[in-house]
Amino acid sequence: MTTLSAAGSHVGKVRANNQDSGYAGEHLFVVADGMGGHAGGDVASAMTLQSIADMDRPFESADEAARALSSALLDANQELAEAVFEHPELTGMGTTVSGFVRVGHRLAIVHIGDSRIYRWRAGRLTQITKDHTFVQRLVDSGRISAEEAAVHPRRSVLMRVLGDVDLTPEIDSEIVDTEPGDRWLLCSDGLSGFVSEDRIAELLAEHADAAAAVEALIDESLDEGAPDNVTIVIVGVDESPSSAVSRPLFVGSAAQPLTFGASVTKRSVRLPALLLHPLKAQSIPEDEHFEPESEEFFRELIAEDARRKVRRRITWSVGLLLVIALVTSALVAGYQWTQTRFFVGVTDGQVAIFQGVQQSIGPFPLSSVYLESGIDVDDLEPFSRQRVESTINADDLADALSIIDRLRDELD
Ligand code: CA
């Protein structure tokens, strides 16, 4: 029987351990490429996938799935920072994450780092995610071509990851449509960095079975020397509403037990931002082959990212202030309206005119005595007394005064 979806991961021919993780389930499909530290990378990718695996559930809409998935990634980021806080030997660990939740014919995609999501449609392979790499920024700024980027000595320098770098990393999130016949390829750079897109498209065309295609793609990277870990998830879309694998599976380091106490993942420790490790500390190029001009540009990019972050915070703060201002002016306007109202009631056994309304906000009454009439409430006819005690609303101050006059007339 042909498999629609499948996942596989291989340590490669050079690396000592597999720091990649992958997940293929019923609704959720993800790859993560961990990095850093002696044991950090495998922990980072595995923790992240295990942390977000509960997103493998049906959602009402792709928008809802996108929001939930983005927020799950931010939670995972927090958990990574906490793990580093408790286990300093993991300092500098991080991971890419590229994945989606399928909701009918829509995919809610999230992405950070340089793992990739491709759509294969009618034999053509299209990269859907955009690498958060230094070289991609060079390409975007027109400094180098895509071909030069593919062989650039700094092509693996990442501008954004999950980890202990940033408490609120910028995660790409988008919703794309899919249709029967589409196949989605999620992969770490162990595939995309060494096997050409044309070759990937060919292999997908040759292998209609997802498990066979995963195997063929891994074999192809091994043929290319497989200097890096390689992880692949293929998700096929047919007429059925689901792309589920027969049984949800983790591959790569997420398939192994975590090598340090997993209990930290559920603890809630608030980290001071100062404890975070700025990205530049771990990735400023020191390579002598690295052109000085590029290095300067790299520093500019880091500075620009920092400025953009400040701008995001400012935008957010200004937004919050505006909301506070609006709420405050609504409250003030509301209060001013209440002060145009009058009613007749009792204070200290005397009939009085009150300004405001009888309601109160918590302990704050919205009315105050405006005028004491000098009429003793006990002197009124029982019926009038009862009415005054339960208060009489007036249209305005003149109306309130005439109510007082009528009560006074009753006394004579
Ligand atoms: Ca990698």
Boltz pocket constraint, residues with backbone or C-beta under 6 A from the ligand:
constraints:
  - pocket:
      binder: B
      contacts: [[A, 33], [A, 34], [A, 188], [A, 189], [A, 190], [A, 228], [A, 229]]
      max_distance: 6.0
